[in-house]
């Protein structure tokens, strides 16, 4: 039977809140077995950008990444946020290593083709090097990926962290039994956005379609769930969405997704 690996994507609102981030990193450090963390940092990049005169442009919640914005998010994602998380995990005796997709050529991408919108230096993932990640896990290192990839021709690319987590989970599923966690500030997929306890505990293709048709699932949750189902279709074992308590073994209130 294949060894298990946990891939956890941490949401921006958790990163922003020092208390919640600390709680999350303690829970993450206690996950048994090999684990991988993926993070963004978009809100912090927007805030710091405003301080230095770089205005962030967003379309449908996605950042338009021009030269200035790319420099900014490289500093924030790859520098500030990544190294703070790595240092905090080291303090918890979790031997973390901070990475972008360019490091060890782990995640290659191509610049997103211009259709209706030019997203600039946004990357669509083409390959993930599972063997390179596996070598780190076998060394008892915990990879911490920021939301940056590269095109193997010297160009860094801004890439959606949810997608990075999904694609890493898919790649690792050839070597491990993989569980993908999307950890954010809510308890899971909610039937009623105003009621924190209205969690859909089990979501499959059929119930997902029903919730879509009734417009219960919309906005930011849509691309997240698309990544979830894509991962399951490509042999990821388990996908879960919820808050930090989901990472604790006795927790029952989160959304578990199956086909």
Kinemage of the C-alpha trace (Angstrom):
@kinemage 1
@onewidth
@group {chain A} dominant
@subgroup {mainchain}
@vectorlist {calphas} color= white
{ca unk a 1} P 0.000 0.000 0.000
{ca unk a 2} L 1.326 3.442 -0.962
{ca unk a 3} L 2.523 5.836 1.718
{ca unk a 4} L 0.275 8.823 2.376
{ca unk a 5} L 1.187 12.456 1.670
{ca unk a 6} L -0.816 15.527 2.706
{ca unk a 7} L -0.868 18.630 0.474
{ca unk a 8} L -2.310 21.666 2.256
{ca unk a 9} L -3.151 25.002 0.635
{ca unk a 10} L -3.518 27.873 3.097
{ca unk a 11} L -5.911 30.723 2.252
{ca unk a 12} L -5.005 34.422 2.205
{ca unk a 13} L -7.298 35.410 5.079
{ca unk a 14} L -5.503 32.916 7.340
{ca unk a 15} L -2.093 34.300 6.315
{ca unk a 16} L -3.308 37.839 7.087
{ca unk a 17} L -4.380 36.986 10.638
{ca unk a 18} L -1.329 36.348 12.877
{ca unk a 19} L -3.318 34.422 15.466
{ca unk a 20} L -5.022 32.214 12.856
{ca unk a 21} L -1.726 31.677 11.002
{ca unk a 22} L -0.024 30.577 14.217
{ca unk a 23} L -2.907 28.174 14.969
{ca unk a 24} L -2.737 26.812 11.418
{ca unk a 25} L 1.047 26.255 11.463
{ca unk a 26} L 0.839 24.389 14.788
{ca unk a 27} L -1.869 22.099 13.334
{ca unk a 28} L 0.062 21.669 10.066
{ca unk a 29} L 3.288 20.781 11.908
{ca unk a 30} L 1.425 17.996 13.746
{ca unk a 31} L 0.180 16.249 10.580
{ca unk a 32} L 1.688 12.761 10.579
{ca unk a 33} L 3.845 11.654 7.669
{ca unk a 34} L 5.145 13.585 4.644
{ca unk a 35} L 3.427 16.918 3.980
{ca unk a 36} L 3.581 19.866 1.585
{ca unk a 37} L 2.322 23.418 2.119
{ca unk a 38} L 1.213 25.823 -0.646
{ca unk a 39} L 0.478 29.528 -0.042
{ca unk a 40} L -0.250 32.769 -1.859
{ca unk a 41} L -0.253 36.194 -0.240
{ca unk a 42} L -2.309 38.341 -2.590
{ca unk a 43} L -3.896 40.618 0.012
{ca unk a 44} L -0.543 41.442 1.578
{ca unk a 45} L 0.929 42.118 -1.875
{ca unk a 46} L -1.952 44.510 -2.621
{ca unk a 47} L -1.445 46.352 0.709
{ca unk a 48} L 2.329 46.672 0.337
{ca unk a 49} L 1.896 47.684 -3.314
{ca unk a 50} L -0.319 50.589 -2.309
{ca unk a 51} L 2.344 51.791 0.141
{ca unk a 52} L 4.969 51.952 -2.603
{ca unk a 53} L 2.680 53.224 -5.353
{ca unk a 54} L 1.890 49.999 -7.240
{ca unk a 55} L -1.847 49.639 -7.824
{ca unk a 56} L -3.114 46.066 -8.130
{ca unk a 57} L -5.494 45.357 -11.004
{ca unk a 58} L -7.917 42.473 -10.466
{ca unk a 59} L -10.412 40.986 -12.938
{ca unk a 60} L -12.877 38.374 -11.572
{ca unk a 61} L -10.676 38.107 -8.488
{ca unk a 62} L -7.566 37.315 -10.548
{ca unk a 63} L -4.549 39.603 -10.601
{ca unk a 64} L -3.353 41.232 -13.832
{ca unk a 65} L 0.403 40.721 -13.487
{ca unk a 66} L 2.467 43.410 -15.244
{ca unk a 67} L 6.249 43.838 -14.726
{ca unk a 68} L 5.822 45.922 -11.561
{ca unk a 69} L 3.242 43.569 -10.067
{ca unk a 70} L 5.459 40.561 -10.795
{ca unk a 71} L 8.368 42.182 -8.944
{ca unk a 72} L 6.037 42.962 -6.038
{ca unk a 73} L 4.556 39.469 -5.702
{ca unk a 74} L 7.995 37.856 -6.076
{ca unk a 75} L 9.142 39.899 -3.083
{ca unk a 76} L 5.986 39.216 -1.056
{ca unk a 77} L 5.210 35.585 -1.980
{ca unk a 78} L 8.733 34.264 -2.507
{ca unk a 79} L 10.345 36.434 0.162
{ca unk a 80} L 8.345 37.858 3.047
{ca unk a 81} L 5.464 35.370 3.375
{ca unk a 82} L 7.429 32.258 2.390
{ca unk a 83} L 10.343 32.873 4.738
{ca unk a 84} L 8.138 33.885 7.669
{ca unk a 85} L 6.186 30.621 7.290
{ca unk a 86} L 9.387 28.559 6.975
{ca unk a 87} L 10.911 30.202 10.071
{ca unk a 88} L 7.699 29.648 12.069
{ca unk a 89} L 7.626 25.954 11.053
{ca unk a 90} L 11.282 25.530 12.039
{ca unk a 91} L 10.350 26.850 15.500
{ca unk a 92} L 7.768 24.020 15.630
{ca unk a 93} L 10.435 21.420 14.737
{ca unk a 94} L 9.016 20.979 11.243
{ca unk a 95} L 12.010 20.987 8.872
{ca unk a 96} L 10.514 23.253 6.193
{ca unk a 97} L 12.198 24.390 2.985
{ca unk a 98} L 10.821 27.426 1.125
{ca unk a 99} L 10.423 27.060 -2.639
{ca unk a 100} L 9.059 28.598 -5.809
{ca unk a 101} L 8.296 26.516 -8.879
{ca unk a 102} L 11.649 27.615 -10.339
{ca unk a 103} L 13.636 25.945 -7.543
{ca unk a 104} L 14.996 22.574 -8.713
{ca unk a 105} L 12.817 23.130 -11.827
{ca unk a 106} L 9.883 21.685 -9.877
{ca unk a 107} L 6.940 23.527 -11.506
{ca unk a 108} L 7.105 24.674 -15.117
{ca unk a 109} L 4.403 26.803 -16.670
{ca unk a 110} L 3.615 28.813 -19.785
{ca unk a 111} L 2.440 32.393 -19.931
{ca unk a 112} L -1.333 32.372 -20.152
{ca unk a 113} L -2.472 32.982 -23.752
{ca unk a 114} L -4.354 36.249 -24.277
{ca unk a 115} L -8.047 35.653 -24.976
{ca unk a 116} L -10.642 38.166 -23.722
{ca unk a 117} L -8.278 39.400 -21.003
{ca unk a 118} L -4.491 39.808 -20.959
{ca unk a 119} L -3.440 38.556 -17.517
{ca unk a 120} L 0.180 39.501 -18.158
{ca unk a 121} L 2.767 37.295 -16.465
{ca unk a 122} L 0.265 34.707 -15.254
{ca unk a 123} L 1.342 31.096 -15.572
{ca unk a 124} L -0.578 27.981 -16.590
{ca unk a 125} L 1.180 24.872 -15.261
{ca unk a 126} L 2.596 22.361 -17.755
{ca unk a 127} L 4.715 20.015 -15.569
{ca unk a 128} L 5.361 19.205 -11.905
{ca unk a 129} L 8.507 17.230 -11.038
{ca unk a 130} L 7.168 14.694 -8.525
{ca unk a 131} L 10.558 12.983 -8.166
{ca unk a 132} L 12.246 16.192 -7.019
{ca unk a 133} L 9.527 16.712 -4.378
{ca unk a 134} L 9.761 13.036 -3.392
{ca unk a 135} L 13.533 13.393 -2.817
{ca unk a 136} L 12.829 16.207 -0.337
{ca unk a 137} L 10.105 14.239 1.446
{ca unk a 138} L 12.427 11.218 1.732
{ca unk a 139} L 14.959 13.567 3.386
{ca unk a 140} L 12.254 14.511 5.939
{ca unk a 141} L 12.029 18.036 4.513
{ca unk a 142} L 8.649 19.770 4.297
{ca unk a 143} L 8.370 21.783 1.041
{ca unk a 144} L 6.611 25.157 1.353
{ca unk a 145} L 5.647 26.439 -2.108
{ca unk a 146} L 4.747 30.043 -2.867
{ca unk a 147} L 2.494 30.941 -5.831
{ca unk a 148} L 5.303 31.411 -8.368
{ca unk a 149} L 6.296 29.144 -11.258
{ca unk a 150} L 8.678 29.625 -14.218
{ca unk a 151} L 8.874 28.921 -17.935
{ca unk a 152} L 12.412 27.375 -18.052
{ca unk a 153} L 13.523 30.403 -20.092
{ca unk a 154} L 14.264 32.731 -17.169
{ca unk a 155} L 10.760 34.120 -16.672
{ca unk a 156} L 8.940 33.851 -13.336
{ca unk a 157} L 5.144 33.580 -13.568
{ca unk a 158} L 2.356 34.358 -11.084
{ca unk a 159} L 0.286 31.182 -10.702
{ca unk a 160} L -2.897 30.576 -8.718
{ca unk a 161} L -2.027 28.848 -5.421
{ca unk a 162} L -5.172 26.666 -5.477
{ca unk a 163} L -4.082 25.355 -8.885
{ca unk a 164} L -0.491 24.771 -7.715
{ca unk a 165} L -1.793 22.706 -4.781
{ca unk a 166} L -4.071 20.694 -7.076
{ca unk a 167} L -1.335 20.045 -9.666
{ca unk a 168} L 1.203 19.019 -6.983
{ca unk a 169} L -1.370 16.610 -5.526
{ca unk a 170} L -2.022 15.149 -8.991
{ca unk a 171} L 1.717 14.706 -9.653
{ca unk a 172} L 2.360 13.118 -6.245
{ca unk a 173} L -0.535 10.669 -6.707
{ca unk a 174} L 1.736 8.595 -8.984
{ca unk a 175} L 3.968 7.919 -5.945
{ca unk a 176} L 1.723 8.327 -2.885
{ca unk a 177} L -1.818 8.065 -1.629
{ca unk a 178} L -2.622 11.791 -1.708
{ca unk a 179} L -4.925 13.952 0.395
{ca unk a 180} L -5.466 17.545 -0.704
{ca unk a 181} L -6.685 20.068 1.879
{ca unk a 182} L -7.913 23.566 1.049
{ca unk a 183} L -7.693 25.347 4.389
{ca unk a 184} L -9.341 28.767 4.664
{ca unk a 185} L -11.384 30.821 7.147
{ca unk a 186} L -14.737 29.011 6.648
{ca unk a 187} L -15.761 25.598 7.994
{ca unk a 188} L -16.247 24.288 4.448
{ca unk a 189} L -18.673 24.705 1.548
{ca unk a 190} L -21.700 26.442 3.090
{ca unk a 191} L -25.379 26.120 2.135
{ca unk a 192} L -25.966 29.552 3.681
{ca unk a 193} L -23.072 32.025 3.634
{ca unk a 194} L -24.494 33.761 6.740
{ca unk a 195} L -24.580 30.508 8.748
{ca unk a 196} L -21.112 29.155 9.605
{ca unk a 197} L -22.592 25.797 10.651
{ca unk a 198} L -24.447 25.121 7.361
{ca unk a 199} L -21.556 23.006 6.092
{ca unk a 200} L -22.064 20.554 3.236
{ca unk a 201} L -20.209 17.620 4.847
{ca unk a 202} L -20.128 15.454 1.729
{ca unk a 203} L -20.026 16.856 -1.784
{ca unk a 204} L -19.988 14.714 -4.920
{ca unk a 205} L -20.467 15.445 -8.624
{ca unk a 206} L -24.236 15.159 -8.378
{ca unk a 207} L -24.729 17.403 -5.317
{ca unk a 208} L -22.191 19.862 -6.744
{ca unk a 209} L -24.302 20.210 -9.916
{ca unk a 210} L -27.447 20.746 -7.823
{ca unk a 211} L -25.750 23.493 -5.762
{ca unk a 212} L -24.449 25.125 -8.946
{ca unk a 213} L -27.889 25.079 -10.578
{ca unk a 214} L -29.478 26.648 -7.487
{ca unk a 215} L -26.701 29.324 -7.401
{ca unk a 216} L -25.674 28.306 -3.868
{ca unk a 217} L -22.066 27.901 -5.019
{ca unk a 218} L -20.698 30.982 -6.734
{ca unk a 219} L -17.827 33.512 -6.891
{ca unk a 220} L -14.510 32.490 -5.308
{ca unk a 221} L -15.663 28.988 -4.394
{ca unk a 222} L -16.176 28.021 -8.062
{ca unk a 223} L -12.522 27.880 -9.206
{ca unk a 224} L -11.583 26.184 -5.910
{ca unk a 225} L -14.122 23.405 -6.484
{ca unk a 226} L -13.100 23.065 -10.141
{ca unk a 227} L -9.554 22.359 -8.889
{ca unk a 228} L -10.942 19.848 -6.366
{ca unk a 229} L -12.855 17.818 -8.943
{ca unk a 230} L -9.997 18.037 -11.453
{ca unk a 231} L -7.664 16.553 -8.810
{ca unk a 232} L -10.087 13.696 -8.035
{ca unk a 233} L -10.501 12.889 -11.748
{ca unk a 234} L -6.697 12.602 -11.954
{ca unk a 235} L -6.261 10.038 -9.160
{ca unk a 236} L -5.924 12.223 -6.052
{ca unk a 237} L -7.391 10.055 -3.264
{ca unk a 238} L -9.151 12.568 -1.007
{ca unk a 239} L -9.987 16.292 -1.183
{ca unk a 240} L -11.239 18.333 1.791
{ca unk a 241} L -12.204 21.987 2.321
{ca unk a 242} L -12.489 23.647 5.721
{ca unk a 243} L -10.819 25.734 8.402
{ca unk a 244} L -7.756 24.862 10.498
{ca unk a 245} L -9.716 22.441 12.732
{ca unk a 246} L -10.088 20.152 9.669
{ca unk a 247} L -6.418 19.190 10.117
{ca unk a 248} L -7.118 17.744 13.568
{ca unk a 249} L -8.002 14.057 13.509
{ca unk a 250} L -11.147 14.253 15.657
{ca unk a 251} L -12.767 17.095 13.683
{ca unk a 252} L -15.974 16.270 11.798
{ca unk a 253} L -17.189 19.648 10.511
{ca unk a 254} L -15.633 20.213 7.076
{ca unk a 255} L -16.458 19.377 3.462
{ca unk a 256} L -15.181 16.080 2.065
{ca unk a 257} L -15.312 15.894 -1.744
{ca unk a 258} L -15.654 12.752 -3.848
{ca unk a 259} L -16.598 12.015 -7.455
